[in-house]
Amino acid sequence: EQMLGRATRLCPELKKEVFKVYDAVDLYAALQDVTEMKPVATTRSVTFAQLAEELRTLTDADAREHVLGELLAKLQRKKQRLKGHAAEQFEHLTGDTVEAFAAALRGEPASDVERRFTPDLVSFLDRALGEGGRVLISDHEDRVLEVSRGYGEGRTRPEDYLEAFEEFVRTHMNDIPALAVVAQRPRELTRKQLKDLKLALDQAGFDESSLRTAWRQKSNVDIAASILGYIRQAALGDALLPYGERVDRALTSILASRAWDVHQTKWLRRIAEQMKASTVVDQAALSDRPFLDAGGFPRLNKIFEGSLESVLQDLKERVWKEGA
């Protein structure tokens, strides 16, 4: 039992998720009636979707508690793999960090946990934390026929992947409102809409990194056009230009449009740099870091004599007019 206790300790540096018991003399079975170390999840291959569905459909209280234990154990075991972009997506779906979400679930009744595991969250967890495909082993001699990269779920060629993206943009223009905003009214796009849009595209298999790589492989030119640039190219046929170059041109244009004082010029340059870093800068972004330390939107709005919102929209409009 002491050995089992040590085996259950977390080991983040090894990214340990499970441990296995190799029992040549069947000692573990003999101890089942007396040990307090009981496995929580008995089937590693069960998905979050299956567990969430069981939690919704089971009526027996004991059975629901057992499924709840499996669901929480699976999340606890897998949560260390949610890093970087995946962690951001998780926080966008739940409103909490992975650690805070997992901690909040402890002690909650099954009905509350069921509500937290929404269909979108369950789908994301299975996609981000799936066990992966089986490893196939062959004794045949290997031969390299070609080296290529596949895109999307079907691992298609870059040309097919980009065509599928164009089709997705055209057919979902009405169901994903942010797509229409990007194509028709980019000046109105908010930071939240951008996050929602990226999540929808990721779920469909069209992340910015894959689109950029596919374009590079197709055209032999690497263009950091931003996800907005790829959408507008697919929807409107806009030329693909580096987003940083678009922002620089828009900044030059707006600075030349009127006489700005030294403080306004300084903040326009800072806003442009933030646009390069995060793509969209809106009122919410100006109320967050790095602008929060300088007083956020209220103070900057005073510097721009109450017209900062219209200045922002003008700058964003020029991004897609200049060199488009």
C-alpha positions in Angstrom: 0.0 0.0 0.0 2.9 2.3 0.7 4.3 1.6 -2.8 0.8 2.4 -4.3 0.7 5.6 -2.3 4.1 6.7 -3.7 3.0 5.8 -7.2 0.0 8.1 -7.1 2.1 11.2 -6.3 2.2 13.8 -9.0 5.5 14.2 -10.9 5.0 17.2 -13.2 8.5 17.1 -14.6 7.8 13.6 -16.1 4.2 14.6 -17.0 3.0 11.4 -15.3 -0.7 10.6 -15.9 -1.0 7.0 -14.8 1.0 4.2 -13.2 0.8 0.5 -13.9 1.0 -2.4 -11.5 2.9 -5.5 -12.7 1.9 -8.3 -10.3 3.5 -11.6 -11.2 2.2 -13.4 -8.1 -1.4 -12.0 -8.0 -0.8 -10.2 -4.7 -2.8 -7.1 -5.8 -6.0 -9.2 -6.3 -5.5 -10.7 -2.8 -5.3 -7.2 -1.3 -8.4 -5.8 -2.9 -10.6 -6.4 0.1 -8.3 -4.8 2.6 -6.5 -2.0 0.7 -7.9 1.6 0.7 -6.1 2.4 -2.6 -8.9 1.9 -5.1 -8.6 2.9 -8.8 -10.9 5.7 -9.8 -10.9 5.5 -13.6 -11.0 1.9 -14.7 -11.1 2.5 -18.5 -8.5 5.0 -19.8 -9.9 4.9 -23.3 -13.3 6.3 -22.3 -13.8 9.9 -23.6 -14.9 13.0 -21.9 -18.0 13.0 -24.1 -18.9 9.4 -23.0 -18.5 10.3 -19.3 -20.5 13.6 -19.7 -23.3 11.7 -21.5 -23.4 9.1 -18.8 -23.5 11.9 -16.1 -26.5 13.4 -18.0 -28.5 10.2 -18.5 -27.9 8.1 -15.4 -30.5 8.3 -12.7 -29.0 6.1 -10.0 -27.2 8.3 -7.5 -24.4 5.9 -6.8 -23.7 5.4 -10.5 -23.7 9.1 -11.1 -21.2 9.6 -8.3 -19.0 6.9 -9.8 -19.0 8.6 -13.2 -18.4 11.9 -11.6 -15.3 10.5 -9.9 -14.0 9.2 -13.2 -14.7 12.5 -15.0 -12.8 14.5 -12.3 -10.0 12.0 -12.2 -9.6 12.1 -16.0 -9.5 15.9 -15.9 -7.0 15.9 -13.0 -4.8 13.5 -14.9 -4.8 15.4 -18.2 -4.8 19.0 -17.1 -1.0 19.4 -17.1 -1.2 18.9 -20.9 -3.3 22.0 -21.3 -0.6 24.6 -22.0 -0.2 27.7 -24.2 -2.9 28.1 -26.8 -4.8 25.1 -25.4 -4.9 26.7 -22.0 -6.2 29.9 -23.5 -9.0 28.1 -25.3 -9.9 26.3 -22.1 -10.1 29.6 -20.2 -12.2 31.1 -23.0 -14.7 28.3 -22.8 -14.9 28.1 -19.0 -14.0 31.5 -17.7 -11.4 29.9 -15.4 -7.8 28.6 -15.6 -7.5 24.8 -15.7 -6.3 24.7 -12.0 -9.2 27.0 -10.8 -11.8 25.0 -12.8 -10.5 21.6 -11.4 -10.4 23.0 -7.9 -13.9 24.4 -8.1 -15.3 21.0 -9.2 -14.2 19.3 -6.0 -17.2 18.9 -3.6 -19.7 20.1 -6.2 -22.8 18.0 -6.7 -23.1 16.0 -9.9 -25.8 18.3 -11.3 -23.5 21.3 -11.1 -20.6 19.5 -12.6 -22.8 18.4 -15.5 -23.7 22.0 -16.2 -20.1 23.0 -16.3 -19.1 20.3 -18.8 -20.8 22.0 -21.8 -20.9 20.2 -25.2 -18.3 22.7 -26.5 -16.0 22.1 -23.5 -16.3 18.3 -23.8 -15.6 18.4 -27.5 -12.5 20.6 -26.9 -11.2 18.3 -24.2 -11.5 15.2 -26.3 -9.8 17.0 -29.2 -7.0 18.5 -27.1 -6.4 15.7 -24.7 -7.3 12.6 -26.7 -5.2 9.5 -26.3 -4.1 9.6 -30.0 -4.0 6.9 -32.5 -2.6 3.4 -31.9 1.0 2.7 -32.7 1.3 0.2 -35.5 4.5 -1.9 -35.6 5.8 -3.6 -38.7 8.8 -5.7 -39.4 9.0 -4.6 -43.1 11.9 -2.6 -44.2 11.2 1.1 -44.4 11.6 3.1 -47.6 11.2 6.9 -47.9 8.9 7.6 -50.8 8.3 11.3 -50.2 8.2 13.8 -47.5 5.0 16.0 -47.3 2.8 17.6 -44.8 -0.9 17.1 -44.6 -3.4 19.7 -43.4 -6.7 19.4 -41.5 -8.3 16.2 -40.3 -7.9 14.5 -43.7 -4.3 15.4 -43.9 -4.9 17.0 -47.3 -2.6 18.8 -49.7 -2.1 22.5 -49.0 -4.1 23.5 -52.1 -7.1 21.3 -51.0 -6.8 22.7 -47.4 -6.9 26.3 -48.6 -9.8 25.5 -50.9 -11.6 23.9 -47.9 -10.9 27.1 -45.9 -12.4 29.3 -48.6 -15.5 27.1 -48.7 -15.8 27.2 -44.9 -15.6 31.0 -44.8 -18.2 31.4 -47.6 -20.7 28.9 -46.2 -20.4 30.0 -42.6 -20.6 33.8 -43.1 -24.1 33.9 -41.7 -23.7 31.4 -38.8 -20.5 32.9 -37.4 -21.2 36.6 -37.1 -17.5 37.5 -36.6 -16.7 36.3 -40.1 -19.0 38.9 -41.6 -17.5 41.6 -39.3 -14.0 40.7 -40.5 -15.1 40.7 -44.2 -17.4 43.8 -44.1 -16.8 45.9 -41.0 -13.3 45.1 -39.7 -13.2 48.4 -37.8 -16.0 47.0 -35.5 -14.2 43.8 -34.6 -13.7 43.3 -30.8 -11.1 41.3 -28.9 -13.9 39.0 -27.7 -15.2 38.4 -31.2 -11.6 37.6 -32.4 -11.3 35.0 -29.6 -14.6 33.4 -30.5 -13.7 33.4 -34.1 -10.3 31.7 -33.5 -12.0 29.1 -31.4 -14.6 28.3 -34.1 -11.8 28.1 -36.7 -9.6 25.9 -34.5 -12.6 23.5 -34.0 -13.0 23.3 -37.7 -9.3 22.6 -38.2 -8.3 26.0 -39.6 -5.8 27.5 -37.1 -3.6 30.4 -38.2 -0.3 28.5 -38.1 -1.6 25.8 -40.5 -3.0 28.4 -42.8 0.3 30.3 -42.9 2.3 27.1 -43.5 -0.1 25.9 -46.3 0.2 29.3 -48.0 4.0 29.1 -47.8 4.0 25.6 -49.2 1.7 26.6 -52.0 3.3 29.8 -53.0 6.9 29.5 -51.6 6.3 32.9 -49.9 5.9 33.2 -46.1 3.3 35.8 -45.3 2.4 36.6 -41.7 -1.0 38.0 -42.8 -2.8 37.3 -39.5 -6.0 35.2 -39.3 -8.0 38.3 -40.4 -5.9 38.6 -43.6 -6.5 34.9 -44.5 -10.2 35.3 -43.9 -10.4 38.5 -46.1 -8.4 36.8 -48.8 -10.8 33.9 -48.8 -14.0 36.0 -48.6 -13.0 39.0 -50.8 -9.9 38.1 -52.7 -7.8 40.7 -50.7 -4.1 40.6 -51.4 -2.1 38.7 -48.6 0.2 41.2 -47.0 2.1 40.9 -43.7 -0.2 42.3 -41.0 2.7 44.2 -39.4 3.2 46.0 -42.7 -0.5 46.8 -43.0 -0.5 48.3 -39.4 2.7 50.4 -40.2 1.0 51.8 -43.3 -2.2 52.6 -41.4 -0.2 54.3 -38.7 1.7 56.4 -41.3 -1.6 57.3 -42.9 -3.4 58.4 -39.7 -0.4 60.4 -38.4 -0.4 62.3 -41.7 -4.2 62.9 -41.6 -4.1 65.7 -39.0 -1.8 67.5 -36.5 -1.4 65.3 -33.4 0.3 66.5 -30.3 3.3 64.7 -28.9 1.3 62.6 -26.4 -1.3 61.6 -28.9 1.5 60.6 -31.4 3.2 58.5 -28.7 0.0 56.6 -27.8 -0.9 56.0 -31.5 2.5 54.4 -32.0 2.0 52.2 -28.8 -1.5 51.2 -30.0 -0.1 50.2 -33.4 2.6 48.1 -31.7 -0.1 46.4 -29.6 -2.2 45.7 -32.7 0.8 43.9 -34.2 1.1 41.8 -31.0 -2.6 41.0 -30.5 -4.2 41.8 -33.9 -7.2 43.7 -32.3 -7.1 46.6 -30.0 -10.5 47.8 -28.7 -11.8 49.6 -25.6 -11.5 46.4 -23.5 -7.9 46.0 -24.6 -7.1 49.6 -23.6 -8.5 48.8 -20.2 -6.1 45.9 -19.8 -2.3 45.6 -19.6 -0.1 47.1 -20.9 -2.3 50.2 -21.1 -3.9 49.7 -17.6 -0.7 50.9 -15.8 -1.1 54.3 -17.7 -4.7 54.8 -16.6 -6.4 52.6 -19.2 -9.1 53.8 -21.6 -10.4 56.7 -19.5 -7.1 58.5 -19.3 -6.2 57.8 -22.9 -9.6 59.0 -24.0 -8.9 62.3 -22.3 -5.5 62.6 -24.1 -7.5 62.2 -27.4 -10.1 64.7 -26.2 -12.9 62.2 -25.9 -12.5 60.8 -29.4 -10.3 57.7 -28.8 -13.1 55.3 -29.8 -13.4 56.9 -33.3 -9.6 57.2 -33.6 -9.3 53.4 -33.0 -12.0 52.6 -35.6 -10.3 54.9 -38.1 -6.9 53.2 -37.5 -8.5 49.8 -37.9 -10.3 50.9 -41.1 -7.0 52.1 -42.6 -5.3 48.8 -41.8 -7.5 47.2 -44.5 -7.6 50.1 -46.9 -3.8 50.6 -47.1 -2.3 48.2 -49.7 -5.4 46.0 -49.8 
